[in-house]
Amino acid sequence: MNEKDLTRSEEGGGGTSIMGYPAAAMFKRKGTEFVPYYYDNNGDLKEAVWAPQPGSQVFFLLDTTVEVLYEGTRGPGKTDALLMDFCQEVGKGWGAEWRGILFRQTHPQLRDIIEKSKKWIKRIWPEAIYNEVKTMWEWPTGERLYLPTST
């Protein structure tokens, strides 16, 4: 896989994306977080809601195999990539047939994923609804992402 495989031009302009997400031109510190920025089709620098980190997240999101081993220490973005791997198919016509599930052993572990998902999903898809009782996201087009604990 080469650099050309990792980014593709959007129709009509100079912006690039990775699996539909803006390819981050840079990350800037904003408070306690690093926020991705990208260049839009007019060449203006814009803040992105989310962009894959260069390296393992990009390769994970580009992988088309059914199963991928994505391992590592706490913190490098594996959970973020899993959330966005599911989300990259939302709104592409699968509707109610598109289901996902992300397991965690304990509720505290799950809470981190729920908070991350609320941060990004609502900003990308304002019409998506998080059901606190069922711990699941549902989109108006029928897609569902379940976030249960295994205990």
Secondary structure, 3 states (H helix, E strand, C coil): CCHHHHCEECCCCCCEEECCEECCCEEEEECCEEEEEEECCCCCEEECCCCCCCCHHHHHHHCCCCCCCCCCCCCCCHHHHHHHHHHCCCCCCCHHHCEEECCECCHHHHHHHHHHHHHHHHHHCCCCEEECCCCEEECCCCCEEECCECC
